[in-house]
Amino acid sequence: MGKGDKRSRRGKINRGTYGNRRPHHRRKGSGKEQ
Protein backbone atom coordinates (compact mmCIF):
# COMPACT_ATOMS: atom_id res chain seq x y z
CA MET A 1 0.00 0.00 0.00
CA GLY A 2 2.93 2.31 -0.45
CA LYS A 3 5.61 3.27 -2.89
CA GLY A 4 7.06 -0.24 -2.85
CA ASP A 5 3.75 -1.96 -3.62
CA LYS A 6 3.66 -2.79 -7.31
CA ARG A 7 -0.09 -3.49 -7.14
CA SER A 8 -0.98 0.02 -6.03
CA ARG A 9 -1.25 3.17 -8.08
CA ARG A 10 1.36 4.89 -5.92
CA GLY A 11 3.79 2.01 -6.44
CA LYS A 12 3.27 2.09 -10.19
CA ILE A 13 4.00 5.80 -10.30
CA ASN A 14 7.14 5.18 -8.25
CA ARG A 15 8.28 2.37 -10.57
CA GLY A 16 7.21 4.18 -13.74
CA THR A 17 4.94 1.33 -14.84
CA TYR A 18 1.30 1.22 -15.86
CA GLY A 19 -1.57 -1.19 -15.39
CA ASN A 20 -5.22 -1.48 -14.37
CA ARG A 21 -4.62 0.70 -11.34
CA ARG A 22 -2.83 3.33 -13.40
CA PRO A 23 -4.10 3.60 -16.98
CA HIS A 24 -1.79 5.11 -19.57
CA HIS A 25 -4.29 7.71 -20.76
CA ARG A 26 -4.74 10.76 -18.58
CA ARG A 27 -7.98 12.48 -17.75
CA LYS A 28 -7.12 15.44 -15.61
CA GLY A 29 -5.00 16.24 -12.63
CA SER A 30 -1.24 16.35 -12.42
CA GLY A 31 0.60 16.43 -15.73
CA LYS A 32 2.79 13.47 -14.88
CA GLU A 33 0.80 10.99 -16.94
CA GLN A 34 1.02 11.18 -20.69
N, C-alpha and C positions, 0 to 999 in steps of 0.2 A: 504494500500500500504506500510505497514511497518511491524515491528516485531509483532505487535498485530493483523495483518490481517490474519485470518486463511485461506483466499482464495489465498493468495500469496505464492510464493515459500519461500520467506524470513520468513514469518510467520510460515510456516510449519517446517522449519528448527528450528526456535525458540521454537516451541511447541514439536518438536520431532515426528511429524506425517508425513504421506506420502499421496500422492494423484496424480491426473492428473498433477498438476503443479510440483510435485516433485516425480518422479518415484522411486521405491525402488532399481532398478538396476542402477549401476553407469557406466558411460562411461569413462570419464577421467576428471581430474581436482583435486579438493581437496579430500583428502582421508576420508572425513567425512561420505559420504554415503557408504553403505555396498555393 
